[in-house]
């Protein structure tokens, strides 16, 4: 919160989004005066474009263009050859191309008009979508203008290039996030109502999507690398990151295709598993609405996070110069605050998702350990939310922090890849380390979910619940691993499906503006947002299944099926677990004990 408050006070994100003139005025809004600058503090609400007085002879010094810039209401569409043409353009179009303190009637009479008006002739220009600049359309002027802009972008540090890419692609990022939401919602409804058809279709779509996206990434990398016009550092960075994306996508494709082939025989059991999970969700229908609240909270947080990031990128002090112009001097240490802010993005997002998982687990536990299956307890979701906020927020914070600790090395590895990308051995080492970290994160998520369920059952803290969950999983690994493995894998394929097709849409959208955008970072954000959205929606099934099986394991350990201590499990789940475990080879007598007669010869009966 301190970073956010400081950034909002010290920064001015509108300067990057809207553009600004040489006198400290942000185009497209009403401004406040800067001390010592007479032409600052003007109302530029109707003047949204930045116009340079000497657009054909620009020079750059210390990341600052030497020419005076103004906010204008429209760019000149035709060449203006004289002061009379400037005056006529101002009167006809309401766009004043001379310095603000020069009255339009004095364009042709003031002896200083030559210094206060643009260099003649003024070439025709067109508004460029990046930062609303008036870009000259005359071939020679355009060449000089772009060369200066290229030099300025190349001299920027990585943080500001990334920030400019996010700003330039902000509309695309929002659109792709909505697309990811639509995919996620569609998958939730499909998993709930049309499981048999969906699973086969989903596997086919994921295979197609993985192969297609990998092919597109390699094609774009080849296209960028062999483009002779590649001059900008942003383009060169795009080439490097495209290679990293292509390698990572190829590795994921090979691994997932191998797993699909190995696990293909368990598809019928996956269909039955989702039918049972759907039955539980049918008893608690409000579980399907839980992701919407999570999504709204995530959206509010992401908007706040991006606003703070933009403010950090523009944090500085406005100082007037001898000529009455204004310079913005950036504050030192901003880049370090941006990294801290990025860690906050991961941790807070994971915390919000952890809260959702705990709410779902609490509701499932309440319904599972209810004796009357036909009469579920009232308001299990609201009860779970109240217990979470009163007693277990610390558990969610600790679990999300562990995920964040493992997520950060992935970011570091992506950075190191840029340094080691010329060495083949380094590439192999990088790929192995990246896959290792991803597997560790997946395992930690799995144990976190069971720790949340144990917390809901016993009311213990995170460390105690994690220890108990590990012990329970260790004793029942033979029964639970083979059952939940393929179900979790199918849900993971659903997340891959959402990310795959959202990233493909991002590749097509960002590729149209490849020159001045470091779009690999916005694309990474899009992939991150898409994964979080899909995880938020599909985790309803994932957490429900994991919580159900952990409750089943505890039920088997604490009850013996007698009249005094009957089981809580219903017949359908008991039959499913029994049939699924028959496929697992090498089962010991202990692992099959709950599904056979007990030592006294009493048949184990579920509580229906």
URGIFEN-V102030 format. One record per backbone hydrogen bond with DSSP energy under -1.0 kcal/mol. CO is the residue of the C=O (numbers start at 1). NH is the residue of the N-H. If there is no record, write none. Layout:
co-><CO CO>
nh-><NH NH>
This chain:
co-><1 2 3 4 5 6 7 10 12 13 14 19 22 25 26 29 34 37 42 44 44 47 49 50 51 53 54 59 64 68 69 70 72 76 80 82 83 84 85 86 87 88 89 90 99 103 104 106 110 112 113 116 122 124 126 132 133 135 138 139 140 141 142 143 144 145 146 147 148 149 150 151 157 158 159 160 161 162 163 164 165 167 169 170 171 172 173 174 175 176 177 178 179 180 181 182 183 184 185 186 187 188 189 190 194 195 196 197 198 199 200 201 202 203 204 205 206 207 208 209 210 211 212 213 214 215 216 217 218 219 220 221 222 224 227 232 233 234 235 236 237 238 239 240 241 242 243 244 245 246 247 248 249 250 251 252 253 254 255 256 257 258 259 263 264 266 267 268 269 270 271 272 273 274 275 276 277 278 279 280 284 285 289 290 291 292 293 294 295 296 297 298 299 300 301 302 303 304 305 306 307 308 309 315 317 319 321 325 327 329 333 334 335 336 337 338 339 340 341 342 343 344 345 346 347 348 349 350 351 352 353 354 355 356 357 358 359 360 361 362 363 364 365 367 371 372 379 380 381 382 383 384 385 386 387 388 392 393 394 395 396 397 398 399 400 401 402 403 404 407 408 409 410 411 412 413 416 420 423 424 425 426 427 428 429 430 431 432 433 434 435 436 437 438 439 440 441 442 443 444 445 446 447 448 449 450 451 452 453 454 455 461 462 463 464 465 466 467 468 469 470 471 472 476 477 480 481 484 485 486 487 488 489 490 491 492 493 494 495 496 497 498 499 500 501 502 503 504 505 506 507 510 517 518 519 520 521 522 523 524 525 526 527 528 529 530 531 532 533 534 535 537 538 539 540 541 542 543 544 545 546 547 548 549 550 551 552 553 554 555 565 565 570 571 572 573 574 575 576 577 580 588 592 593 598 602>
nh-><5 6 7 8 9 10 11 316 15 17 18 27 326 21 29 44 37 40 31 28 47 28 72 134 70 119 57 66 61 53 22 51 49 125 122 86 87 88 89 90 91 92 93 94 102 106 107 110 113 116 117 99 80 137 135 50 128 126 142 143 144 145 146 147 148 149 150 151 152 153 154 155 161 162 163 164 165 166 167 168 169 170 173 174 175 176 177 178 179 180 181 182 183 184 185 186 187 188 189 190 191 192 193 194 198 199 200 201 202 203 204 205 206 207 208 209 210 211 212 213 214 215 216 217 218 219 220 221 222 223 224 225 226 227 230 236 237 238 239 240 241 242 243 244 245 246 247 248 249 250 251 252 253 254 255 256 257 258 259 260 261 262 263 266 267 270 271 272 273 274 275 276 277 278 279 280 281 282 283 284 287 288 293 294 295 296 297 298 299 300 301 302 303 304 305 306 307 308 309 310 311 312 313 331 329 327 324 321 319 317 337 338 339 340 341 342 343 344 345 346 347 348 349 350 351 352 353 354 355 356 357 358 359 360 361 362 363 364 365 366 367 368 369 370 373 375 383 384 385 386 387 388 389 390 391 392 396 397 398 399 400 401 402 403 404 405 406 407 408 411 412 413 414 415 416 417 420 423 427 428 429 430 431 432 433 434 435 436 437 438 439 440 441 442 443 444 445 446 447 448 449 450 451 452 453 454 455 456 457 458 459 465 466 467 468 469 470 471 472 473 474 475 476 480 481 484 485 488 489 490 491 492 493 494 495 496 497 498 499 500 501 502 503 504 505 506 507 508 509 510 511 513 519 521 523 524 525 526 527 528 529 530 531 532 533 534 535 536 537 538 539 540 542 543 544 545 546 547 548 549 550 551 552 553 554 555 556 557 558 559 560 561 574 575 576 577 578 579 580 581 583 592 595 596 601 598>
